[in-house]
């Protein structure tokens, strides 16, 4: 369900209630981490770090719990049978525990730039799955990419 951004602007909130995180709690945790690694969270260069990290987490986790199928709806009807692509879609992935807090930040790639063996994230039944490109075939008018998922082969 799409939201009217003006409704959020009127309340001064950046995200609707179901997407909010506990900012003060995150700030306290970041201060504790800084202290635990031997830093002084009150020194000038770190004073605003807990708030910045909390704001970043608020942004990164804003889609947590959102049904992605609700975001992928048709906005208009056309009498065409060609594929329509959306490009430059922001993508953020977190994985804990891990060596990094943010494992992947990127965006959609052109089919022409994809090679065999590339690892891709593919939306399947409303969830994102890691996929491997098995074969890439060129056609005169478009690019075809074949990816293998746990559920089978998909051509895009």
N, C-alpha and C positions, 0 to 999 in steps of 0.2 A: 504494500500500500504506500503510494507516494505521499510525502508530507509537504505541506505548504511552508516553504522556508520563512515566510513573513510571520507565521505563528510563533516560531522559535525566536525570531528577532524581537518581537513584541515583549517576550518574557525575559530577554537578555541571556537566554540559555544557548549554548552552542550545540547541544545534542538533546534529543528527546529523552524522557526519564528512563526508558528501557535500555538506553545506550550509555548511561553515565557510569563512571567509575568513582571510587572513593578517593578523591584527590588528596585530602589530608593524610590518609593512611599510606598512600604511595609516597608522599613527601617524607613522612616519618621513616619509612622503610629505606628510602634512598639515603637519608641522613645517616641512618644506622650502618648501611653498607659502606658509605664513605668513611665513617669513623672506624669500622672494622678493618678496613684496608690501610689504616694509618693516616688518613687525611683529616684535615680540620674542616668540617662542613661550614664553619662560620667565617672562614677566610674569604677575602674579597673575590677571588676567582671562582669560588664554589658556592657562594652564598645563595645564588639563584638557581643552582643546579637541581635541587629537589623539585622545585616548581616546574622547571623546564622538562624534567624527566616525566613528572606526573602528567603534564600537558601532552607530551609525546605519547604516553601510554593511553591517555584518553582518546587521542586520534587513532592510534593503531588498533585499539580494541572497540572502536565505535560500532563496528559491524558484528561484534560477537553476539551470537544468538539471533542474527537476522537470517531469515530464510532466503538464500540466494535466488531461488526460483522466482521470488517476488520482484527481484530487481531485473530479471531477464524477460520482460514482457514486450510484446510488439507495440510500438508507438504509433504505427500507421500501417495502412494496407496499400499494397501496390500490386499490379498485375504483372509481376516479373517472376521468373523462375531461376534467376541467378543468385549466387551467394552474396550476402551483404556482410561485410566485416566491420567491426568496431575496433579502432586502434587506440593505442596509448592509454589502455585501461590500467590505472594504478593497481599494484598487487603487493600486499604485505603479508608475510607469514611469520608466525612465531612458533617456537618449539622449546619447551622446557621439560626436562633438563637438556642442556646442550652446551657446546662450547661458546655459542653466541646467543644473545637474547633474540636478535632479529636474524633469522636464517636467510631470508630472501626478500629483497625489495626490488621490484622491476616493473615491467609492463608487458603488454601483449607484443608479439613480434610478427613481422611479415612472414608469410609462408615461404617466400623466396629466400629468406635468411636462415631457414631451418635445415639442419643436416642430419643424416642418419646417425643415431646414437645420442642425439640431444635429449636431455631430460626436460620435459614440459609438465606443467600443471594444467590439468584438464577438468572442466566441470562435467561431472557425471551424476545424474540423479540428485542434483542439488548439493553435492559435496565435491570438493576439489581432490583429485587423485593425481599422484605422480605417475607420469607416463613416459615411455621411451619411444622415440621415433624409429620405426622399423624400416621404412622405405619412403623415399621422396620421388615423385614422378612429376615431370613438367608436361603441361598441356599447352596448346597454342594460346588459349585465351585466359587461362588461370593456372594457379599452382595447386597441386593436390599434395597433401601431407597425410601419411598413414601413421597412426599412433596405436600402440598396443597398450591396453589397460587390463586390469584383472578381469574385466567383463567381456573382453574381446577386442577386435580391431575396429578402429574408427577412422574414417577418411574425412578430412576437412580441407 
